[in-house]
Amino acid sequence: MTNHISLAQGREYLAIPGPSVMPDAVLQAMHRPSPNIYDGELIEMMPALTRDLCRVARTKHNVAIYIANGHGTWEAALSNVIAPGEVVLAPASGRFTHGWAEMAEGIGATAQLIDFGSSKAWELDRIADALRADTARQIKAVLAVHVDTSSSIRNDIPALRALLDDLGHPALLMADCIASLGCDRFEMDAWGVDVTVSACQKGLMTPAGMGFVFFNDKAQEKRAAMPRVSQYWDWQKRTNPELFYQYFNGTAPTHHLYGLRAALDMIHAEGLDHVWARHERLATAIWAACEIWAEGGALHLNVADRAHRSHAVTALRLTDGRGTPLRSFTESQLGLTLGIGLGMEDWDGCFRLGHMGHVNGQMVMAMLGGVETAMAALDIPRGQGALDAAAAALAARTITQS
Ligand SMILES: *Cc1c(COP(=O)(O)O)cnc(C)c1O
């Protein structure tokens, strides 16, 4: 009986939207004894590290580094600029905005949520109405999730900036780029973002455990006017340390810093514009395959409009509810782990493809081949030729060498 052999033995592939695949160079950079934290190399590497981190966010301003995941940076950012009793506006296109808004409530702010559901991008008119109604200027910040990782919606941050400017509303524009930094085009300064939060385990390809808060002068003015800021979250000393330990308010995340250094070297060697273009091309191949599968009527892309799809994660839904069995098949039979249907009411029917960070053409083709195989095994109706369409999307847009 050879019907039921598993084909999972071999190098496994974690294709979830964070943590992402770690490059060997990152792993190798971390494989060393603990360094001296009072003197030498570790201390000396910090100025270049923060500079290169700011280059990824396309900002000339400041970055504070926290030993924290993305949730930690949500709280860190809010703690520096939002006082108890103040109001934040949270336009939500998926689960993550709700999470950030809940955290604002947790520090005593009032979160005014505008819920666009889990498959629609922001409607700017509704955001404009909320801002216009705020004649007393109680809204101190807009919490803008660039790519919502649960829904895979990519929202238009420059359009939101333009809206705030047109209305003359002084609220800070705070962007969550945890899923998009190092994947989707994001330009903090050119887009007029005041505060950006991100973390290291997605587009930055480093193990989870470090988070970043980038902020400009306008945000710093608000920080300076705060009645108090918890000492640990305070970004002041972290960005202008007199002593090395103040970067982290304690022991540095030594090995993460070495890993991040290697990851930043890879990103800047490739070139950030190329990194964005690579993610876009890979996403185009993934969409091409998914759109063909969808012709069978059993699978849907969560985001209909290509212009609002993330280049780093793709959320899918099986109408027969078999998202979980499909994921179980790819993991146990093929060694391919796909993302769960996060924050969706019918989460069991949903799954997500993570394609952020250290991902290339052959990996994407393997991931799509894994999904095709699972659909075949589970007898899920699907359009034919999905892999051909993905291959064509990559081939048509690849530089040929002769
Ligand atoms: C992953 C993610 C988070 C949460 O990050 P954690 O490190 O899991 O706390 C928040 N926002 C977005 C957009 C994300 O993709």
The ligand as an SDF file (V2000), in Angstrom:
LIG
                    3D

 15 15  0  0  0  0  0  0  0  0999 V2000
    2.0480   40.8810   12.4570 C   0  0  0  0  0  0  0  0  0  0  0  0
    1.3070   42.1640   12.5690 C   0  0  0  0  0  0  0  0  0  0  0  0
    1.0320   42.7630   13.8070 C   0  0  0  0  0  0  0  0  0  0  0  0
    1.3470   42.1180   15.1060 C   0  0  0  0  0  0  0  0  0  0  0  0
    2.6860   41.8510   15.2570 O   0  0  0  0  0  0  0  0  0  0  0  0
    3.1520   40.8510   16.4120 P   0  0  0  0  0  0  0  0  0  0  0  0
    4.6280   40.8180   16.2500 O   0  0  0  0  0  0  0  0  0  0  0  0
    2.4980   39.5440   16.1480 O   0  0  0  0  0  0  0  0  0  0  0  0
    2.7260   41.4240   17.7080 O   0  0  0  0  0  0  0  0  0  0  0  0
    0.3970   43.9800   13.8050 C   0  0  0  0  0  0  0  0  0  0  0  0
    0.0440   44.5990   12.6650 N   0  0  0  0  0  0  0  0  0  0  0  0
    0.2630   44.0480   11.4640 C   0  0  0  0  0  0  0  0  0  0  0  0
   -0.1670   44.7640   10.2350 C   0  0  0  0  0  0  0  0  0  0  0  0
    0.9100   42.8170   11.3770 C   0  0  0  0  0  0  0  0  0  0  0  0
    1.1300   42.2670   10.1760 O   0  0  0  0  0  0  0  0  0  0  0  0
  1  2  1  0
  2  3  1  0
  2 14  2  0
  3  4  1  0
  3 10  2  0
  4  5  1  0
  5  6  1  0
  6  7  2  0
  6  8  1  0
  6  9  1  0
 10 11  1  0
 11 12  2  0
 12 13  1  0
 12 14  1  0
 14 15  1  0
M  END
$$$$
